[in-house]
Amino acid sequence: AKLPGPLSGGQQRRVAISRAVVLHPPIVLVDEPLSNLDAKLRLEMRTQIRRLHQALNRTTVYVTHDQEEALSLADRLVVLRLGRVQQIGTPRELYSRPANAFVADFMGYRNLLKAQITAVDGKRVIVNGSGLAVNATAMSDLEVGDATIVGVRPDDLKVVGPDATSDGLLVNGMVEVVEYQGREIVAEVRLSNRLTLTVRTDEDRRPGTRISLAAEADRTLAFPDDNTVTRVPDLGVSPEAVTGGASCCRWARYRSRASRPPRRALGGPPWPAAASPGPCGCCCLQS
C-alpha cells in the first residue's frame, strides 16, 4: 500500500476514478482527468476510461477542452460557450456538420477565413474577398451581403495539379512550414494574398515548393460571422492595401497609443511603448 504522495500522476488518476465508481453511482462526473499527463499515458488512460464506461454502463459526464478526447470518448457531445449550448449531437455529426463557427473551431477546422456572401443558390453560396471567390455550403440561412466565416478542415484540402478544377475552393500557394507526423505531413501554405491554409497530405513537400490546393463545395462550409471566433483572417484585406500601409494584423489597428484599448481587456499584458514591424510586413505591436 502507498500513500497518495508517492504515486505517479497516472496512478493518482486511476485511484480517483476507482473511488468515484466503486459505489456504483447513477451518474459519474469526470472533470479533465487527463490534464498534465504525458502523451503516452494520456492515450492509455483514455482507453481505460472508455473500457470502464462500457463495462459499467453508467451515465458519465466528461468535461474536456481536447477535441480528440471528445471524439474518442463520447456517445453524445455537448459544446458549450459561456454557459450556453452551441450544439448537441453524436461525434460524427459535430465533426462533419458543426452548427456554427465556434463549434467548427473546436472540432478542428483550422482554416477559418472571414469573407462576404456575394451570391446565394439554396444551400450553395459564393463568398468573396481579396479577389478570392469560393463556392461553399451554407450551414444556416445566409443572404447576399452577410458577413461570413468560411471553414475547411486540413484533411479536406487536397494537393492537386496546376490544371485541376474544383466546385468549391481552388488556390495556389507556397509551402512555408512542414511538420512530419509519420504517415502524413502537415503543411502551412502561404497564398498570394498573404493568407495561410493548413493541409494534411501524404505527399512529401518541402518549404518553398509551390502547390495548388482544392476542396469540394460540400466540404467548404460557410457560417454566419457571430464574432465568437477570434484571430480569423479577413479576406477583405487586399495585398495592395497592405503595401499601401494598411493593416493585415489584428493589433496594428492600435498603432496610435491614444486609440488603443487597455490590453488587459483583450486578455494580455499592457501594450509595449513602441510598435515594430511584424511578420506580415505591417506595423504590428509586439508583446
Disulfide bonds with the S-S distance in Angstrom:
none
